[in-house]
Amino acid sequence: MFAPIKGNHLKKRFKKQVVLDDVSITLHEGEIYGLIGPSGSGKTTLVKILLGLEKPDSGSVELLGKKPSLSAFFSLGYMAQSDALYNELSAYQNLDFFASIQGLNRKKRKQRIMEVAKLVDLQNDLRKNVSQFSGGMRRRLSLASALVHEPKLYLLDEPTVGLDPLIRKEIWALFQKLKKEGATIIVTTHVMMDEVVHCDRIGLLNHGKILASGAPDELMEKYHVSALEDIFLIKEEA
């Protein structure tokens, strides 16, 4: 089975701090993978290494069957933890820019902008400058920019942080729709443990190590817990 992303024995250190300690991760085609862990656990660093935006000290990465490259990067949808938006431009202009660098022609850009804006409930705010947006609106616009070119692989770093429960529910329904259409998605989160049940598999990351991985219900059965957060406690005490 083709694996859109493979990371093998990844290690990363910043000065004296070990950020990733022999981490291996493989995404299966057409699944939603949740990377779960507290702030500072290494999630963002791992995502950046998988994308090729950061180099590991050791280990290897395959992205879409090859070493990470600029062409591979443009073949996926990436949503960073910090919103990479242009405040002086409108929401429409931001989406138009991101769609244009992905090679969409003018007609296709207009079509996709309207489609993704509706998906994230921003269709009535496209003409507003991003500087007027709330934090939640900015997150939704960032997600729309990752969707606009219809990739089959998504790396989404904390995509639902700052969103109200109803919008979060709608976003996860969107992820399920993308999955049914054949997309592979990796989502990181540190607080939204209720979202984990929507993932096919998860990896629990802390102190730079994958503590456990597998289907959520299988992990709860294996560790005899009723909440996945308890696995972190069990591993800390071990």
Secondary structure, 3 states (H helix, E strand, C coil): CCCCEEEEEEEEEECCEEEEEEEEEEECCCCEEEEECCCCCCHHHHHHHHHCCCCCCEEEEEECCECCCHHHHCCCEEECCCCCCCCCCEHHHHHHHHHHHCCCCHHHHHHHHHHHHHHCCCCCCCCCEHHHCCHHHHHHHHHHHHHCCCCCEEEEECCCCCCCHHHHHHHHHHHHHHHHCCCEEEEEECCCHHHHHHCCEEEEEECCEEEEEECHHHHHHHHCCCCCHHHHHHHHHC
